[in-house]
Amino acid sequence: NNNRKLYVGDNNGLERSAIVLYGADFAMANDPVTKYPAGRKVTLNLENAKYYAFNNVRQLTDVVVTVGDEEVELVVPSLSVEKFNTGDYQAQYVKLNNMTPAQSFVGKPWTATESQSVTLNDASGKTLTVYMNKAQFATGFADMYVADKTGTIYGVAETYQKGRYRGSKHGSGGGYGSRPDAGRRDLL
């Protein structure tokens, strides 16, 4: 979930097998993480649904979501920057390996008063721009800083604008840096 968005898909890791559901019910104020837990099968009532593309992101509105009891393990496709930038994996939880932040971002906070973008490079030098929302909408990233590390980045894919990675993100493995002080966490 990303404020006012719920990401649903077929959980098969294939191109174009997910979509964004947009609406007030998915707003963070309505506790969507509890209401719509990741890895649960859902049923969608599309009777009144409307489709539209917003800044290149495929979305449905006015969808009624019923969460089932069955839990499934998420299929997480591993993408190259080039494959990610095709836009074919929108709304899917994906990972990109061997990503390194541009030096100009190292040590900076992931969240700030205003939204911001962070540039990451893969081993071949291809660039991915990660969008981070304002701190008030990304509270899970408070006290996290961009680390001088290479690692895997996970997140929900949206190609909001050409070459921009948007959604909730987190590092993995070597992506976490040291903790220079008790209140600060470094995150690739």
Backbone bond lengths (Angstrom), bond angles and torsions (degrees), N, CA, C in turn:
res aa  C-N    CA-C-N  psi(-1)  N-CA   C-N-CA  omega(-1)  CA-C   N-CA-C  phi
1 N - - - 1.441 - - 1.515 109.87 -
2 N 1.306 116.82 139.77 1.458 125.16 176.97 1.520 104.08 -137.44
3 N 1.299 118.21 123.74 1.463 123.93 -167.72 1.536 114.60 -22.31
4 R 1.324 114.70 117.66 1.465 125.82 -179.25 1.528 113.92 70.56
5 K 1.332 117.35 8.73 1.457 120.76 179.38 1.516 109.92 -127.69
6 L 1.306 115.50 140.36 1.447 122.63 173.12 1.519 105.68 -125.67
7 Y 1.305 116.23 130.61 1.460 121.29 -176.80 1.527 108.53 -101.67
8 V 1.327 117.02 123.94 1.462 121.56 179.74 1.521 109.35 -130.81
9 G 1.332 114.80 149.47 1.452 118.75 179.65 1.510 111.69 -162.85
10 D 1.313 114.60 -179.43 1.457 121.90 -177.98 1.526 113.05 -79.51
11 N 1.338 117.62 -7.87 1.467 123.59 178.61 1.526 112.23 57.82
12 N 1.328 115.60 41.80 1.456 119.91 178.18 1.534 112.63 -116.41
13 G 1.339 117.26 -5.03 1.463 121.22 178.16 1.514 114.68 76.89
14 L 1.322 117.07 3.77 1.458 120.88 -177.87 1.520 111.39 -87.05
15 E 1.318 115.36 157.69 1.462 121.43 176.70 1.523 110.59 -56.31
16 R 1.321 114.75 146.26 1.466 123.04 173.59 1.525 113.78 52.10
17 S 1.321 116.72 40.31 1.463 119.51 -179.55 1.526 112.21 -114.38
18 A 1.346 116.77 20.05 1.470 120.87 178.18 1.522 109.38 -146.16
19 I 1.329 115.61 164.76 1.463 121.00 179.57 1.531 109.01 -151.68
20 V 1.315 115.82 159.67 1.457 122.49 176.39 1.521 108.87 -92.22
21 L 1.334 116.00 131.71 1.456 121.29 169.22 1.512 105.66 -101.64
22 Y 1.319 117.48 128.60 1.461 121.44 -175.93 1.516 109.95 -118.43
23 G 1.327 116.02 133.88 1.463 118.88 176.61 1.515 112.75 172.64
24 A 1.321 115.33 164.14 1.465 122.22 -176.64 1.526 112.12 -62.37
25 D 1.327 117.82 -30.93 1.458 120.38 -179.08 1.525 111.74 -63.22
26 F 1.323 117.26 -22.54 1.458 121.88 -178.88 1.526 112.06 -92.86
27 A 1.340 117.50 2.57 1.467 121.94 -179.78 1.521 109.74 -63.61
28 M 1.320 116.52 146.44 1.452 121.57 -177.63 1.530 111.84 -56.91
29 A 1.313 118.06 -32.10 1.463 121.81 -179.89 1.524 112.06 -62.48
30 N 1.316 117.05 -22.23 1.465 121.79 -179.27 1.527 112.67 -94.68
31 D 1.346 117.68 13.48 1.464 124.24 176.93 1.535 112.72 54.75
32 P 1.335 117.64 55.70 1.460 120.06 -176.60 1.527 113.81 -66.14
33 V 1.328 117.69 -25.15 1.465 119.75 -179.22 1.529 109.67 -64.15
34 T 1.318 116.80 -36.66 1.458 120.99 177.71 1.530 110.76 -78.77
35 K 1.325 117.17 -42.79 1.461 121.08 -177.58 1.530 112.68 -70.61
36 Y 1.335 116.21 -32.61 1.466 121.20 -175.70 1.526 109.33 -129.93
37 P 1.331 118.51 71.33 1.463 120.28 -176.15 1.531 112.11 -67.67
38 A 1.324 115.08 142.39 1.469 120.72 178.08 1.526 109.44 -61.82
39 G 1.316 115.50 142.13 1.452 120.88 176.42 1.517 115.03 84.91
40 R 1.311 117.81 13.35 1.467 121.02 176.58 1.520 109.34 -105.85
41 K 1.316 115.98 140.47 1.464 119.49 174.62 1.514 108.70 -71.19
42 V 1.338 115.42 141.42 1.454 121.43 179.80 1.522 109.80 -128.63
43 T 1.331 114.58 158.10 1.458 121.87 172.71 1.522 106.15 -116.33
44 L 1.321 116.19 133.88 1.456 121.34 -179.11 1.519 110.00 -111.25
45 N 1.327 115.91 129.72 1.455 121.57 172.58 1.525 105.55 -98.44
46 L 1.317 116.13 112.80 1.467 122.03 -175.69 1.522 113.10 -101.64
47 E 1.310 117.03 13.57 1.463 121.80 -175.72 1.531 112.64 -53.07
48 N 1.326 117.95 -43.60 1.467 121.57 -178.82 1.526 112.95 -108.34
49 A 1.311 116.49 12.59 1.465 120.80 -174.85 1.523 112.34 -66.32
50 K 1.314 113.78 147.20 1.467 121.40 175.12 1.523 107.63 -125.69
51 Y 1.327 116.00 135.15 1.467 121.95 179.14 1.519 109.59 -101.99
52 Y 1.318 116.10 140.39 1.452 120.92 170.77 1.522 109.40 -158.70
53 A 1.292 115.32 159.43 1.467 121.58 175.81 1.523 107.28 -108.70
54 F 1.318 116.50 124.75 1.458 122.19 178.99 1.516 107.66 -114.65
55 N 1.337 116.59 112.82 1.469 121.24 -177.82 1.525 111.98 49.65
56 N 1.305 117.17 44.37 1.451 124.33 176.17 1.529 113.82 78.98
57 V 1.330 118.94 7.22 1.458 121.93 178.66 1.525 108.73 -104.50
58 R 1.331 116.07 121.81 1.464 121.24 179.85 1.531 109.27 -74.70
59 Q 1.354 116.32 127.43 1.457 120.42 -175.89 1.521 111.36 -140.21
60 L 1.333 114.13 151.75 1.455 122.12 170.77 1.519 108.02 -119.17
61 T 1.328 116.74 142.27 1.461 121.42 172.99 1.524 107.88 -118.52
62 D 1.316 115.65 169.00 1.466 122.77 176.26 1.528 112.42 56.84
63 V 1.327 115.50 43.24 1.464 122.25 177.29 1.526 108.01 -104.67
64 V 1.313 116.66 135.27 1.460 121.38 174.99 1.529 106.88 -95.87
65 V 1.339 115.64 123.26 1.462 121.64 -176.78 1.525 109.34 -109.19
66 T 1.321 116.09 127.58 1.460 121.92 173.78 1.518 107.35 -114.22
67 V 1.336 116.02 121.55 1.461 121.48 -178.57 1.524 109.07 -89.13
68 G 1.330 115.33 127.50 1.458 120.56 177.95 1.521 111.56 -88.05
69 D 1.311 116.35 177.20 1.466 122.22 179.63 1.524 112.75 -87.48
70 E 1.343 116.95 -20.66 1.457 120.36 -175.13 1.527 111.66 -72.21
71 E 1.343 115.18 127.20 1.459 121.12 176.80 1.521 109.06 -100.20
72 V 1.326 115.23 143.52 1.458 120.74 178.04 1.525 109.11 -130.17
73 E 1.320 115.95 152.27 1.453 120.42 174.67 1.524 107.83 -80.56
74 L 1.329 116.31 129.60 1.460 119.69 -177.72 1.522 111.75 -70.17
75 V 1.319 115.94 135.26 1.461 122.73 172.48 1.528 106.18 -86.98
76 V 1.325 116.75 120.20 1.467 121.42 -175.04 1.526 109.33 -116.03
77 P 1.341 117.41 102.44 1.463 119.19 179.13 1.530 111.44 -67.91
78 S 1.314 115.36 141.69 1.461 122.30 176.22 1.524 107.34 -97.93
79 L 1.340 116.16 119.07 1.458 121.01 -173.19 1.520 112.12 -115.86
80 S 1.308 115.19 152.07 1.464 120.81 167.18 1.525 106.98 -83.95
81 V 1.318 116.61 163.53 1.467 119.83 176.45 1.527 109.06 -59.22
82 E 1.312 116.21 -42.59 1.466 120.39 -179.38 1.529 111.59 -59.34
83 K 1.334 116.88 -46.02 1.462 120.70 -179.70 1.530 110.37 -67.89
84 F 1.339 116.78 -40.11 1.459 120.25 177.63 1.526 110.25 -57.46
85 N 1.318 116.74 -45.40 1.460 121.87 -174.79 1.521 114.26 -69.36
86 T 1.341 118.10 -4.74 1.467 119.58 174.95 1.527 110.79 -70.80
87 G 1.349 117.25 -22.63 1.463 120.98 -176.92 1.515 113.33 83.31
88 D 1.328 117.24 3.29 1.457 120.85 -176.34 1.527 114.32 -77.70
89 Y 1.324 117.79 -7.10 1.464 120.89 -177.74 1.527 112.43 -114.79
90 Q 1.324 116.88 21.79 1.463 120.96 179.79 1.520 110.98 -54.07
91 A 1.332 114.92 140.74 1.464 124.98 176.25 1.523 113.05 73.00
92 Q 1.321 118.40 3.80 1.459 121.13 178.06 1.519 110.79 -99.82
93 Y 1.323 115.15 147.01 1.460 121.69 173.02 1.522 105.82 -78.19
94 V 1.325 117.34 119.99 1.457 122.62 -174.08 1.526 110.11 -132.12
95 K 1.334 115.50 171.21 1.454 119.97 173.14 1.518 109.44 -136.18
96 L 1.322 114.57 149.54 1.457 122.81 174.57 1.525 106.69 -127.16
97 N 1.324 116.16 124.72 1.457 121.74 -175.66 1.530 111.90 -91.67
98 N 1.319 114.87 159.80 1.469 122.98 173.81 1.526 113.18 54.42
99 M 1.321 115.20 46.88 1.465 120.33 178.94 1.533 109.41 -99.13
100 T 1.327 115.75 138.15 1.465 122.88 -178.66 1.518 108.79 -129.04
101 P 1.343 117.69 131.35 1.467 118.65 179.04 1.528 111.06 -71.04
102 A 1.311 115.24 146.61 1.473 119.67 173.29 1.532 107.42 -61.37
103 Q 1.325 116.50 142.26 1.468 121.57 -175.24 1.523 112.76 -55.43
104 S 1.310 118.16 -30.97 1.465 120.51 -177.72 1.536 112.75 -66.00
105 F 1.350 117.23 -14.53 1.464 120.95 -179.30 1.527 113.19 -101.85
106 V 1.330 117.80 -15.16 1.457 121.64 -176.45 1.533 110.35 -59.77
107 G 1.331 115.33 131.15 1.459 121.77 179.05 1.517 114.39 89.19
108 K 1.311 117.07 -10.05 1.470 120.17 179.91 1.523 109.84 -84.47
109 P 1.337 117.33 152.42 1.468 119.75 178.46 1.526 111.08 -71.04
110 W 1.353 115.11 147.07 1.460 119.74 175.70 1.518 110.86 -68.26
111 T 1.316 116.84 -33.86 1.453 119.72 -179.55 1.515 109.94 -114.51
112 A 1.293 115.76 152.77 1.458 121.70 -179.27 1.533 107.78 -150.33
113 T 1.312 115.31 -179.70 1.460 120.48 179.07 1.521 110.39 -60.61
114 E 1.312 116.90 -39.46 1.465 122.01 178.36 1.525 109.59 -109.14
115 S 1.322 116.70 158.03 1.456 119.78 175.73 1.524 108.55 -64.80
116 Q 1.319 115.26 155.42 1.462 119.40 -177.68 1.518 110.23 -149.78
117 S 1.298 115.70 169.75 1.452 122.34 176.94 1.518 108.89 -124.53
118 V 1.336 115.90 144.48 1.454 122.81 178.13 1.517 107.17 -122.77
119 T 1.306 117.35 133.79 1.460 122.26 -179.94 1.523 110.17 -94.73
120 L 1.338 115.84 129.14 1.457 123.19 175.59 1.515 108.52 -119.80
121 N 1.325 116.49 150.07 1.461 121.64 178.69 1.518 109.63 -123.94
122 D 1.336 116.67 143.06 1.452 119.51 174.75 1.529 108.81 -88.17
123 A 1.336 116.91 -178.89 1.464 121.69 -175.57 1.527 112.74 -60.98
124 S 1.337 117.55 -26.97 1.466 120.69 -179.46 1.527 112.30 -90.99
125 G 1.346 116.87 -1.14 1.464 120.32 178.49 1.512 114.55 93.61
126 K 1.345 116.79 1.35 1.476 118.86 177.54 1.526 108.74 -70.89
127 T 1.330 115.32 141.35 1.458 121.68 -172.00 1.521 112.56 -102.79
128 L 1.330 114.20 140.40 1.449 123.23 174.82 1.525 106.43 -128.12
129 T 1.324 116.83 131.13 1.457 120.57 177.33 1.518 108.67 -103.08
130 V 1.321 116.29 121.97 1.456 122.83 -179.20 1.517 108.29 -99.57
131 Y 1.307 116.14 124.98 1.457 121.87 179.23 1.521 109.01 -92.48
132 M 1.322 117.24 133.27 1.453 121.66 175.38 1.514 108.01 -122.19
133 N 1.303 115.28 129.75 1.457 120.95 -179.24 1.527 110.78 -70.66
134 K 1.314 116.62 172.53 1.461 122.15 176.35 1.526 109.62 -57.83
135 A 1.315 116.25 151.79 1.462 121.76 -178.38 1.523 112.44 -53.73
136 Q 1.324 117.79 -37.24 1.466 120.31 -178.52 1.520 112.58 -63.27
137 F 1.348 118.20 -23.04 1.456 122.28 179.30 1.528 112.58 -103.81
138 A 1.317 117.37 0.38 1.464 121.93 -177.20 1.523 109.94 -133.99
139 T 1.314 115.79 50.88 1.459 120.55 -174.02 1.525 112.93 -62.15
140 G 1.314 118.09 -25.69 1.460 121.10 177.90 1.522 113.08 -66.94
141 F 1.321 117.10 -12.45 1.454 121.21 -179.21 1.531 112.41 -105.83
142 A 1.319 116.92 9.29 1.466 120.31 178.37 1.521 108.92 -60.89
143 D 1.301 116.36 142.24 1.467 123.27 179.18 1.524 113.76 62.77
144 M 1.316 118.45 21.42 1.463 121.65 174.56 1.512 108.76 -107.52
145 Y 1.322 115.04 139.32 1.450 121.06 -176.59 1.521 109.46 -125.31
146 V 1.322 116.87 152.84 1.454 122.57 178.84 1.525 107.86 -71.29
147 A 1.333 116.37 122.01 1.464 122.25 -176.52 1.520 111.12 -93.02
148 D 1.305 115.79 154.60 1.466 122.85 175.66 1.525 107.50 -87.47
149 K 1.329 115.64 69.01 1.463 122.96 -174.62 1.520 109.21 -140.86
150 T 1.319 114.53 161.09 1.459 121.54 171.58 1.512 106.90 -111.86
151 G 1.326 116.76 133.53 1.452 119.87 -178.93 1.507 111.76 -166.99
152 T 1.298 114.86 -166.35 1.465 122.75 -179.26 1.516 108.86 -98.27
153 I 1.320 115.87 136.18 1.459 120.60 174.18 1.524 107.77 -112.68
154 Y 1.325 115.41 133.02 1.452 123.33 177.84 1.519 108.28 -112.27
155 G 1.310 116.67 148.31 1.450 119.08 175.39 1.506 111.80 176.57
156 V 1.310 114.59 172.87 1.461 120.75 176.20 1.516 107.45 -87.40
157 A 1.303 116.21 126.17 1.460 122.19 -174.17 1.520 112.25 -80.46
158 E 1.304 114.81 130.40 1.456 122.53 167.55 1.515 106.32 -143.56
159 T 1.292 116.38 129.09 1.458 119.76 172.09 1.514 106.50 -99.87
160 Y 1.316 113.37 76.98 1.457 122.65 -176.64 1.520 111.60 -60.91
161 Q 1.289 115.42 -45.80 1.453 122.62 171.38 1.511 104.57 -133.77
162 K 1.288 119.19 158.72 1.448 121.26 -174.26 1.528 111.06 -48.81
163 G 1.326 115.18 121.44 1.447 120.88 174.70 1.514 115.98 78.96
164 R 1.328 118.38 12.54 1.471 119.74 179.34 1.513 109.72 -105.16
165 Y 1.299 115.51 134.22 1.452 123.79 179.30 1.507 106.71 -100.67
166 R 1.319 117.25 123.74 1.450 119.31 -174.00 1.524 109.10 -135.08
167 G 1.284 115.91 146.19 1.452 121.14 178.91 1.509 110.14 133.72
168 S 1.310 116.73 -173.66 1.454 118.82 178.50 1.519 107.88 -76.86
169 K 1.317 115.98 141.76 1.446 120.97 -173.61 1.515 110.97 -135.76
170 H 1.325 116.66 153.62 1.453 120.22 168.37 1.512 109.45 -156.99
171 G 1.307 115.63 154.65 1.455 121.48 179.47 1.513 110.30 -87.94
172 S 1.329 116.12 171.26 1.450 120.54 179.89 1.509 109.50 -149.54
173 G 1.301 115.80 159.13 1.459 119.94 175.90 1.504 111.18 55.53
174 G 1.320 116.34 -122.59 1.462 121.62 -178.28 1.510 113.26 -70.70
175 G 1.305 117.98 -0.28 1.454 120.62 -177.38 1.513 114.69 -70.35
176 Y 1.329 117.37 -24.61 1.453 119.14 179.78 1.504 109.65 -82.93
177 G 1.290 116.30 135.26 1.457 121.13 179.01 1.514 110.64 -96.69
178 S 1.298 115.04 -173.41 1.455 119.89 178.58 1.519 109.75 -74.18
179 R 1.309 115.91 167.22 1.460 121.03 178.92 1.518 107.53 -107.31
180 P 1.333 118.21 94.96 1.450 120.68 -178.49 1.511 113.53 -58.91
181 D 1.337 117.51 -30.31 1.461 120.82 174.39 1.519 106.81 -146.11
182 A 1.315 116.52 163.83 1.454 121.39 -172.26 1.515 114.45 -61.31
183 G 1.328 119.22 -26.77 1.448 121.40 -176.33 1.499 114.57 -95.17
184 R 1.305 118.33 4.12 1.463 121.12 -173.73 1.521 110.03 -122.95
185 R 1.324 116.51 135.98 1.468 121.30 174.87 1.512 108.15 -123.39
186 D 1.325 115.61 134.41 1.457 120.90 175.83 1.515 109.02 -92.10
187 L 1.299 116.10 139.79 1.447 121.49 -177.72 1.510 108.65 -140.24
188 L 1.324 115.36 131.72 1.453 118.95 176.77 1.494 108.45 -65.17
